Amino acid sequence: MTETRTDFTTSPAPADVVRRQYLASAAADLDALKATLAPDVEWTEMAGFPLAGTYRTPEGVTTNVMQRLGADWDGWAAHDDTYVVDGENVVVLARYTATHKTTGKHLNVRVAHHFTVRGGLIVRFEQFVDTALVRDAATPDS
């Protein structure tokens, strides 16, 4: 019996596409990250998060989310650890870690991300996070 393996780097499987997005983000490889996003992607950062809103297009996501996180935080990372896959839906439990550049405060918070993947591309993303912990890390002590 011959086992057929799909190359992870080109696999259209929803979990593989999402994992490539996390790896690209961790490597600050915006071109690789854009390659995981559909041209009409809808990327929603949760209300109360510093970058709250819905961004469209791969360029819109990288400019308004990834680049802004890099400008405000040192070492921003999303550490993905648990994947729950149901068809085109992928929920990832993860952890954000970073240090705010202005306050010097460290962030370490659990997060859940819901991705919808169609045709090998992320078409929708929604973030769930304790925004108060993020806000606290970004707010100078009085």
C-alpha positions as a printed NumPy array, in Angstrom:
array([[  0.   ,   0.   ,   0.   ],
       [  1.383,   3.379,  -1.01 ],
       [  0.691,   6.348,   1.199],
       [ -0.069,   9.606,  -0.591],
       [  1.254,  12.669,   1.178],
       [  0.438,  16.241,   0.342],
       [  3.236,  18.755,   0.698],
       [  2.407,  20.921,   3.729],
       [  3.679,  24.032,   1.946],
       [  1.07 ,  23.708,  -0.807],
       [ -1.684,  21.696,   0.885],
       [ -5.138,  23.276,   0.543],
       [ -6.317,  21.507,   3.735],
       [ -7.802,  24.168,   6.045],
       [ -5.561,  23.345,   9.045],
       [ -2.437,  23.399,   6.845],
       [ -3.354,  26.792,   5.367],
       [ -3.946,  28.216,   8.845],
       [ -0.675,  26.75 ,  10.157],
       [  1.215,  28.354,   7.237],
       [ -0.371,  31.683,   8.211],
       [  0.935,  31.35 ,  11.806],
       [  4.414,  30.363,  10.603],
       [  4.54 ,  33.291,   8.179],
       [  3.397,  35.668,  10.902],
       [  6.014,  34.352,  13.34 ],
       [  8.723,  34.812,  10.7  ],
       [  7.424,  38.319,   9.841],
       [  7.134,  37.073,   6.24 ],
       [  4.299,  39.275,   5.027],
       [  4.444,  37.927,   1.469],
       [  3.994,  34.348,   2.698],
       [  1.212,  35.504,   5.006],
       [ -0.562,  37.301,   2.143],
       [ -0.323,  34.078,   0.115],
       [ -2.619,  32.366,   2.666],
       [ -5.323,  35.047,   2.36 ],
       [ -8.117,  35.251,  -0.209],
       [ -8.271,  38.475,  -2.26 ],
       [-11.59 ,  39.311,  -0.54 ],
       [-10.602,  38.135,   2.973],
       [-12.516,  39.592,   5.932],
       [-10.202,  39.795,   8.972],
       [-11.882,  40.927,  12.2  ],
       [ -9.978,  42.048,  15.266],
       [-12.247,  41.998,  18.327],
       [-14.005,  45.102,  19.647],
       [-11.909,  46.518,  22.48 ],
       [ -8.637,  45.253,  20.942],
       [ -6.244,  48.094,  19.995],
       [ -6.688,  47.282,  16.286],
       [-10.436,  46.57 ,  16.477],
       [-12.211,  46.443,  13.16 ],
       [-12.625,  44.412,  10.013],
       [ -9.915,  44.598,   7.376],
       [-10.227,  43.433,   3.799],
       [ -7.666,  42.32 ,   1.219],
       [ -4.331,  40.71 ,   2.066],
       [ -2.624,  44.128,   1.885],
       [ -5.226,  45.604,   4.231],
       [ -4.637,  42.841,   6.772],
       [ -0.848,  43.033,   6.73 ],
       [ -0.752,  46.843,   6.771],
       [ -3.447,  47.426,   9.398],
       [ -2.787,  44.461,  11.653],
       [  0.628,  42.805,  11.321],
       [  2.658,  45.946,  10.651],
       [  0.883,  47.928,  13.377],
       [  1.418,  45.144,  15.916],
       [  5.113,  45.166,  15.005],
       [  5.25 ,  48.947,  15.425],
       [  3.683,  48.909,  18.919],
       [  4.979,  45.652,  20.407],
       [  8.356,  43.935,  20.666],
       [  8.316,  40.226,  19.967],
       [  4.587,  40.007,  19.176],
       [  3.809,  36.327,  18.641],
       [  0.74 ,  34.138,  18.429],
       [  1.667,  30.69 ,  19.714],
       [ -0.856,  28.261,  18.203],
       [ -1.303,  25.06 ,  20.167],
       [ -4.707,  23.457,  19.636],
       [ -6.601,  23.108,  16.361],
       [-10.254,  22.131,  16.098],
       [-11.262,  21.494,  12.495],
       [-14.799,  21.12 ,  11.169],
       [-14.8  ,  21.2  ,   7.378],
       [-13.781,  24.676,   6.261],
       [-13.813,  25.993,   9.841],
       [-10.64 ,  25.977,  11.918],
       [-10.628,  27.182,  15.518],
       [ -7.196,  27.663,  17.022],
       [ -6.499,  28.093,  20.7  ],
       [ -3.337,  30.098,  21.109],
       [ -1.421,  32.533,  23.288],
       [ -0.217,  36.051,  22.497],
       [  3.099,  37.114,  23.984],
       [  4.826,  40.465,  23.531],
       [  6.234,  43.488,  25.317],
       [  4.661,  46.873,  24.679],
       [  7.264,  49.282,  23.282],
       [  5.972,  52.331,  25.181],
       [  5.026,  50.838,  28.547],
       [  7.572,  48.02 ,  28.73 ],
       [  4.786,  45.775,  30.055],
       [  4.74 ,  42.117,  29.073],
       [  1.628,  40.523,  27.589],
       [  0.804,  36.841,  27.986],
       [ -2.857,  36.123,  27.177],
       [ -4.916,  33.229,  25.822],
       [ -6.739,  33.766,  22.562],
       [ -9.065,  31.896,  20.224],
       [ -9.081,  32.439,  16.475],
       [-11.808,  31.275,  14.096],
       [-10.737,  30.875,  10.474],
       [-12.837,  29.94 ,   7.46 ],
       [-10.768,  28.411,   4.644],
       [-12.094,  27.865,   1.114],
       [-10.163,  26.779,  -1.93 ],
       [ -6.907,  26.743,   0.018],
       [ -7.209,  30.359,   1.198],
       [ -8.394,  32.062,   4.377],
       [-11.614,  33.9  ,   3.549],
       [-12.585,  34.924,   7.077],
       [-10.885,  35.412,  10.431],
       [-12.34 ,  36.397,  13.799],
       [-10.355,  37.   ,  16.967],
       [-11.49 ,  36.341,  20.554],
       [ -9.248,  37.656,  23.341],
       [ -9.421,  39.248,  26.795],
       [ -9.041,  42.792,  25.506],
       [ -8.702,  44.203,  29.043],
       [ -5.392,  42.355,  29.476],
       [ -4.118,  43.738,  26.168],
       [ -5.267,  47.252,  27.061],
       [ -3.614,  46.998,  30.504],
       [ -0.284,  46.036,  28.929],
       [ -0.531,  48.994,  26.529],
       [ -1.534,  51.55 ,  29.197],
       [  1.193,  53.314,  31.164],
       [  0.941,  53.137,  34.959],
       [ -0.321,  56.38 ,  36.485]])
